[in-house]
Amino acid sequence: MSRRDFEAAAERVVVLLGPSRAKDLAGVFARGRGLEHALLLVQAPAAGSAIRSLYEVAEQDLVPLPDVAAYLRGFVAGWSRRHGEAEVRTVWSGPATPGVPARATARVLTDLVARAGSELLAMTYSARPYPPLLRALRDAVTRGVDVHIVVETRKGAGGLLSGPEPADAFTSVRGLRLWHWAPSAREHQHARQHAKLAVADRRILLVGSANLTESGVNKNIEAGVLVTGGTAPRRAAEHIRELQRLRFLRPLARH
């Protein structure tokens, strides 16, 4: 292990917990308490493996627990300042026009996936295999990113989706977790899972009209915004995770 491994583990914990709970965890380290106490106090199941990894790396690198606490607090301070400022850019699919700075959806989406270090959440109505995206997703899973994609189903769409199930677009990506809005959890018969977004590490958010298809990200005229920093990426990720926890979103069996 190296100091870089320790720093990466600490960063992942802060990103997943957010500033407030990361400070709580720093207090646990400062008091010299162990892993089980940390998991009990912080109460963040989604970050449990990241907290466990931080303890393991700190032990292997001989980093004293008070030093871990100091590093976490310093990282939280810097992370909070950096993430308090948001950069917003427009993103387009389809033909380009001269003199208008706009980033292409396909390139932005694959870049967002490539930049994810610990968590990647995405939602789409329709989906079809798009090789550049699938390659980026496989690479993300390989480097340990926790990848969750929410799709609509043909049953949930009430006959409005034709062809293969949207989930089938991701069958080649092992380790990716698929979710859907269960029809039994919908208050209205004609409600649809129509959100289209991707959020990486709770700090980069792409939201717009494009589905995760080649037509959506490359051929159609589609519009969206890319938000880097600020509270929007974190709040979007928290909302998705809460929808999972409350079982509005449920795991989708892979075939």
C-alpha positions as CSV (number, residue, x, y, z in Angstrom):
1,M,0.0,0.0,0.0
2,S,1.1,3.6,-0.5
3,R,0.1,7.0,0.9
4,R,-1.8,7.5,-2.4
5,D,-4.0,4.4,-1.5
6,F,-4.7,6.0,1.9
7,E,-5.6,9.3,0.4
8,A,-7.9,7.7,-2.2
9,A,-9.6,5.7,0.5
10,A,-10.2,8.8,2.6
11,E,-11.5,10.7,-0.4
12,R,-14.0,7.9,-1.2
13,V,-15.3,8.0,2.4
14,V,-15.8,11.8,2.3
15,V,-17.5,11.7,-1.1
16,L,-19.9,8.9,0.0
17,L,-20.6,10.3,3.5
18,G,-20.7,14.0,2.8
19,P,-19.1,16.7,5.0
20,S,-21.3,16.3,8.1
21,R,-21.0,12.5,8.5
22,A,-17.4,12.5,7.5
23,K,-16.7,14.9,10.4
24,D,-18.5,12.4,12.7
25,L,-16.2,9.7,11.4
26,A,-13.2,11.9,12.0
27,G,-14.3,12.1,15.6
28,V,-14.3,8.3,15.9
29,F,-10.8,8.2,14.6
30,A,-9.7,11.0,16.9
31,R,-11.0,9.0,19.9
32,G,-9.1,5.9,18.7
33,R,-12.3,3.8,18.3
34,G,-12.4,0.8,16.0
35,L,-14.3,-0.1,12.9
36,E,-17.4,-1.6,14.5
37,H,-17.9,1.6,16.5
38,A,-17.5,3.7,13.4
39,L,-20.1,1.7,11.4
40,L,-22.5,1.9,14.4
41,L,-22.1,5.6,14.8
42,V,-22.1,6.7,11.2
43,Q,-25.0,4.5,10.1
44,A,-24.3,4.7,6.4
45,P,-24.7,1.2,4.8
46,A,-23.8,2.5,1.4
47,A,-20.4,3.7,2.7
48,G,-19.7,0.7,4.9
49,S,-17.2,-0.9,2.6
50,A,-15.4,2.4,2.1
51,I,-15.1,2.9,5.8
52,R,-13.8,-0.6,6.2
53,S,-11.2,0.0,3.5
54,L,-10.0,3.2,5.2
55,Y,-9.4,1.3,8.4
56,E,-7.5,-1.4,6.6
57,V,-5.3,1.0,4.6
58,A,-4.6,3.1,7.6
59,E,-3.4,0.0,9.5
60,Q,-1.3,-1.3,6.6
61,D,0.3,2.1,6.1
62,L,0.9,2.6,9.8
63,V,-1.1,5.8,9.9
64,P,-2.1,6.6,13.5
65,L,-5.8,7.0,14.0
66,P,-5.5,10.7,15.2
67,D,-3.6,11.4,11.9
68,V,-6.5,9.8,10.0
69,A,-8.9,12.1,11.8
70,A,-6.8,15.2,11.0
71,Y,-6.6,14.2,7.3
72,L,-10.4,13.6,7.1
73,R,-11.1,17.0,8.6
74,G,-8.7,18.8,6.3
75,F,-10.1,17.0,3.3
76,V,-13.6,17.8,4.3
77,A,-12.7,21.5,4.6
78,G,-11.1,21.6,1.2
79,W,-13.8,19.4,-0.4
80,S,-16.6,21.6,1.0
81,R,-15.0,24.8,-0.4
82,R,-14.4,23.2,-3.8
83,H,-17.9,21.7,-4.0
84,G,-19.6,24.8,-2.8
85,E,-18.9,26.3,-6.3
86,A,-20.8,24.9,-9.2
87,E,-19.9,25.0,-12.9
88,V,-22.8,24.6,-15.3
89,R,-22.3,23.9,-19.0
90,T,-24.8,23.1,-21.8
91,V,-24.6,19.7,-23.5
92,W,-26.1,18.8,-26.9
93,S,-26.6,15.8,-29.2
94,G,-27.0,16.3,-32.9
95,P,-25.5,18.8,-35.3
96,A,-23.1,21.5,-34.1
97,T,-23.3,25.2,-34.9
98,P,-20.3,27.5,-35.4
99,G,-19.5,30.0,-32.6
100,V,-21.6,28.3,-29.9
101,P,-19.5,26.5,-27.3
102,A,-21.4,23.3,-26.6
103,R,-20.1,19.8,-25.5
104,A,-21.4,16.7,-27.3
105,T,-23.5,14.4,-25.1
106,A,-21.7,11.2,-26.2
107,R,-18.3,12.6,-25.2
108,V,-19.5,14.1,-22.0
109,L,-21.3,10.9,-20.9
110,T,-18.3,8.6,-21.5
111,D,-16.0,11.2,-19.8
112,L,-18.3,11.3,-16.8
113,V,-18.1,7.6,-16.5
114,A,-14.4,7.6,-16.9
115,R,-14.0,10.1,-14.1
116,A,-16.0,8.2,-11.6
117,G,-13.8,6.9,-8.8
118,S,-16.2,5.4,-6.3
119,E,-19.9,5.7,-7.3
120,L,-21.8,6.1,-10.5
121,L,-25.6,6.4,-10.6
122,A,-27.6,6.7,-13.8
123,M,-31.2,6.7,-14.9
124,T,-32.7,6.2,-18.3
125,Y,-36.1,5.5,-19.9
126,S,-34.9,3.6,-23.0
127,A,-31.5,2.0,-23.5
128,R,-29.7,0.3,-26.4
129,P,-26.1,-1.0,-26.6
130,Y,-23.7,1.9,-27.3
131,P,-20.2,0.4,-27.4
132,P,-18.2,3.5,-26.2
133,L,-20.5,3.7,-23.1
134,L,-20.3,0.0,-22.5
135,R,-16.5,0.1,-22.6
136,A,-16.5,3.0,-20.1
137,L,-18.8,1.1,-17.8
138,R,-16.8,-2.1,-17.9
139,D,-13.6,0.0,-17.1
140,A,-15.5,1.7,-14.2
141,V,-16.6,-1.7,-12.7
142,T,-13.0,-3.1,-13.1
143,R,-11.5,-0.2,-11.1
144,G,-14.0,-0.8,-8.3
145,V,-16.7,1.9,-9.0
146,D,-20.1,1.0,-7.5
147,V,-22.3,1.3,-10.6
148,H,-26.1,1.5,-10.5
149,I,-28.4,2.1,-13.5
150,V,-32.1,2.6,-13.2
151,V,-34.1,1.6,-16.4
152,E,-37.7,1.5,-17.4
153,T,-39.2,-1.9,-18.3
154,R,-41.5,-2.8,-21.1
155,K,-44.2,-3.7,-18.5
156,G,-43.7,-0.4,-16.6
157,A,-43.9,1.5,-19.9
158,G,-47.3,0.0,-20.6
159,G,-46.6,-0.9,-24.2
160,L,-44.9,2.4,-25.1
161,L,-41.5,0.7,-25.4
162,S,-40.8,-1.8,-28.2
163,G,-38.0,-4.2,-28.9
164,P,-35.7,-5.7,-26.2
165,E,-35.9,-4.7,-22.6
166,P,-33.8,-1.6,-21.9
167,A,-31.9,-3.6,-19.2
168,D,-30.6,-5.9,-22.0
169,A,-28.4,-3.1,-23.2
170,F,-26.1,-3.7,-20.2
171,T,-25.9,-7.5,-20.2
172,S,-22.2,-7.4,-21.2
173,V,-21.2,-5.4,-18.1
174,R,-20.6,-7.8,-15.2
175,G,-20.8,-6.2,-11.8
176,L,-23.2,-3.5,-12.8
177,R,-26.4,-3.3,-10.7
178,L,-29.7,-2.7,-12.5
179,W,-32.8,-1.2,-10.9
180,H,-36.4,-0.4,-11.9
181,W,-39.4,1.5,-10.6
182,A,-41.6,-1.5,-9.7
183,P,-45.1,-1.0,-11.2
184,S,-46.5,-2.1,-7.8
185,A,-44.7,0.9,-6.2
186,R,-46.3,3.5,-8.6
187,E,-49.3,5.5,-7.3
188,H,-50.6,6.1,-10.8
189,Q,-51.2,3.4,-13.5
190,H,-49.7,5.5,-16.3
191,A,-46.6,6.8,-14.4
192,R,-43.3,6.2,-16.1
193,Q,-39.6,6.1,-15.1
194,H,-38.7,8.9,-17.5
195,A,-35.6,10.5,-15.8
196,K,-32.4,10.7,-17.8
197,L,-29.3,11.5,-15.8
198,A,-25.9,10.3,-14.6
199,V,-24.0,11.4,-11.5
200,A,-20.4,10.5,-10.6
201,D,-19.0,10.6,-7.1
202,R,-21.8,13.0,-6.1
203,R,-19.8,15.8,-7.7
204,I,-20.6,15.6,-11.5
205,L,-24.1,15.5,-12.7
206,L,-25.4,15.2,-16.3
207,V,-29.1,15.7,-16.7
208,G,-31.0,16.2,-19.9
209,S,-33.4,14.7,-22.5
210,A,-31.1,12.0,-23.9
211,N,-31.7,8.3,-23.3
212,L,-28.7,5.9,-23.0
213,T,-28.9,5.0,-26.6
214,E,-26.7,5.9,-29.6
215,S,-29.5,7.9,-31.0
216,G,-30.0,9.8,-27.7
217,V,-26.4,10.6,-27.1
218,N,-25.1,11.0,-30.6
219,K,-27.8,11.3,-33.4
220,N,-30.9,13.1,-32.1
221,I,-31.1,16.7,-31.2
222,E,-31.1,16.4,-27.4
223,A,-30.2,19.0,-24.7
224,G,-28.9,18.8,-21.2
225,V,-26.7,20.4,-18.6
226,L,-23.5,19.3,-17.0
227,V,-23.1,20.4,-13.4
228,T,-19.7,20.1,-11.7
229,G,-19.5,20.9,-8.0
230,G,-22.2,22.6,-5.9
231,T,-25.0,20.7,-4.1
232,A,-27.0,19.5,-7.2
233,P,-24.9,16.3,-7.9
234,R,-24.9,15.3,-4.2
235,R,-28.6,15.9,-3.8
236,A,-29.4,13.9,-7.0
237,A,-27.4,11.0,-5.8
238,E,-29.0,11.1,-2.3
239,H,-32.4,11.1,-3.9
240,I,-31.7,8.1,-5.9
241,R,-30.2,6.2,-3.0
242,E,-33.3,7.1,-0.9
243,L,-35.6,5.9,-3.6
244,Q,-33.7,2.6,-3.4
245,R,-33.8,2.5,0.4
246,L,-37.6,3.1,0.4
247,R,-38.0,0.4,-2.2
248,F,-39.6,2.6,-4.8
249,L,-36.6,1.5,-6.9
250,R,-36.0,-2.3,-6.7
251,P,-33.2,-4.5,-8.0
252,L,-33.9,-5.9,-11.5
253,A,-33.0,-9.5,-12.1
254,R,-30.4,-10.0,-14.9
255,H,-31.0,-12.6,-17.5
